[in-house]
């Protein structure tokens, strides 16, 4: 995992929190929820390949044959 990915995730988190607060204060709670959900899905799509690689490494580590 690179440091750049961590900075991307942090930037998305900051952007989503700002947008959510602005939308909530303007009375658009539904859009704030959708922005939060979109940010979560974006970050998960970035992280899933790393989780897959981790499980592959663990499986190779405990493979005895």
C-alpha positions as CSV (number, residue, x, y, z in Angstrom):
1,X,0.0,0.0,0.0
2,X,1.5,3.3,-1.0
3,X,1.4,6.6,1.0
4,X,-0.4,8.2,-2.0
5,X,-3.4,5.9,-1.4
6,X,-3.6,7.0,2.2
7,X,-3.6,10.6,1.2
8,X,-6.3,10.0,-1.4
9,X,-8.5,8.3,1.2
10,X,-7.9,11.2,3.6
11,X,-8.8,13.8,0.9
12,X,-12.0,11.9,0.0
13,X,-12.9,11.8,3.7
14,X,-12.3,15.5,4.2
15,X,-14.3,16.4,1.0
16,X,-17.2,14.1,1.9
17,X,-17.4,15.5,5.4
18,X,-17.4,19.1,4.2
19,X,-20.1,18.4,1.5
20,X,-22.2,16.5,4.0
21,X,-22.2,19.3,6.5
22,X,-23.1,21.9,3.8
23,X,-25.9,19.7,2.5
24,X,-27.2,18.9,6.0
25,X,-27.3,22.6,7.0
26,X,-29.2,23.5,3.8
27,X,-31.8,20.8,4.6
28,X,-30.8,18.2,2.1
29,X,-30.2,15.2,4.3
30,X,-30.9,12.7,1.5
31,X,-28.2,14.2,-0.7
32,X,-25.8,14.3,2.2
33,X,-26.4,10.6,2.8
34,X,-25.8,9.8,-0.9
35,X,-22.5,11.8,-0.9
36,X,-21.4,9.8,2.1
37,X,-22.4,6.6,0.4
38,X,-20.6,7.5,-2.8
39,X,-17.4,8.4,-0.9
40,X,-17.6,5.1,1.0
41,X,-18.0,3.1,-2.3
42,X,-15.1,5.0,-3.9
43,X,-12.8,4.2,-1.1
44,X,-13.9,0.6,-0.9
45,X,-13.2,0.1,-4.6
46,X,-9.6,1.5,-4.0
47,X,-9.0,-0.8,-1.1
48,X,-10.5,-4.1,-2.3
49,X,-7.5,-5.1,-4.5
50,X,-5.2,-4.7,-1.5
51,X,-7.4,-6.8,0.6
52,X,-7.5,-9.5,-2.1
53,X,-3.6,-9.4,-2.3
54,X,-3.5,-9.8,1.5
55,X,-5.7,-12.9,1.5
56,X,-3.7,-14.4,-1.3
57,X,-0.4,-13.8,0.6
58,X,-2.0,-15.4,3.8
59,X,-3.2,-18.4,1.8
60,X,0.3,-18.8,0.2
61,X,1.9,-18.5,3.6
62,X,-0.2,-21.3,5.1
63,X,-0.1,-23.5,2.1
64,X,2.0,-26.6,2.9
65,X,2.1,-28.3,-0.4
